[in-house]
């Protein structure tokens, strides 16, 4: 592959691979959850990996929260119907200095109807798959989640597209600037991940199901996982993001970077026991996998794993999975499934 790249493209690739810093190179404050509700004012646990620390709350919103024995809660009087979220700064004082991080704590108005729009809501709306408008339609419909696909460009920028190539351009060997100019079928430009997330985190009703695609080798896969994690963290988007991937190395890297990340595996070749042992959040398998291994549904439930089936469009199969009481169903027919669940 490298011999086919131009000299300038090769320099870009080498620079990207050598300049990226792992999020684990410095102490990181972790938060086990990023949402609150009127029913549950306890948010989660604050911790600092690999170090004992004195932790305190800072900033204008600190008075709205309490921290006791590293358990973060919101004061109930600050849970308001017209407030979508608060930004809270947490400081950890370690032996080597201070670490500070600002988190977005989101009021949990996320839907619980099990409907995940596959590549957004596009089939019946006229939007292009994986477009900003497909995401917007999924939010307007009231889907629990909107799934989308992410690749990494030659210059290590993350971009939203399903296939590894588009209009003759192979994504991993093309720069972001070139790809960003390409138009989707509805006239929109191919969105970068940052642009896509900016739109997605304007609301707090539909989760963003981020599928990170496999790439050319393990090193590049690990790099893409780190880039995704760093962007999500820098945008304070953790409350919205559920991660999925066919690449088990990507799944494990995301969990290594953040032990609280919600990460599900897609490929369908691993039993629930193994996923639970590796502390993944769930299994997200093709509908045929569950039909061949129906016992995996109960096994996954027993292990506390979330269960999603994809891509289910047939009404009878949709009803079968609803009857199994799995957590999510990914479909190209979100309108139909919403009607079936009573939305």
Number of C-alpha atoms within 10 A of each C-alpha: 6 10 7 9 13 11 11 9 17 17 13 15 20 13 13 15 16 8 8 12 13 14 15 12 7 10 17 19 20 19 22 16 18 21 25 21 17 16 9 12 18 20 20 18 17 20 19 18 14 8 14 12 19 14 22 17 20 15 11 11 12 17 13 16 18 15 17 11 8 15 15 21 19 23 13 16 8 14 18 12 10 7 10 17 18 19 15 20 17 20 18 23 16 15 10 9 8 13 17 16 16 18 21 19 21 25 23 19 16 18 16 14 19 20 27 32 33 28 27 30 32 23 17 11 11 13 22 21 24 25 26 22 21 25 30 19 21 27 24 12 16 22 28 24 31 30 25 25 21 24 27 31 22 21 21 23 19 23 22 26 24 17 12 16 15 15 9 6 14 15 22 21 21 18 20 20 12 11 21 15 12 16 14 18 13 12 11 16 15 24 23 21 23 17 13 20 20 12 14 22 20 9 17 19 22 27 23 27 24 24 23 25 21 22 17 9 8 13 11 17 23 21 20 26 23 22 20 23 23 16 15 18 17 13 16 18 21 24 22 24 21 19 23 28 22 19 18 18 16 26 26 20 19 24 21 13 18 21 17 17 22 21 29 27 25 22 16 16 10 14 14 25 15 10 19 16 9 12 17 23 23 25 26 27 23 17 19 14 16 17 13 9 10 12 12 19 20 15 14 20 16 11 14 13 23 19 22 26 23 19 19 22 16 14 12 10 13 21 15 12 19 17 9 11 13 18 19 21 28 27 25 22 22 28 19 16 27 18 9 14 12 7 12
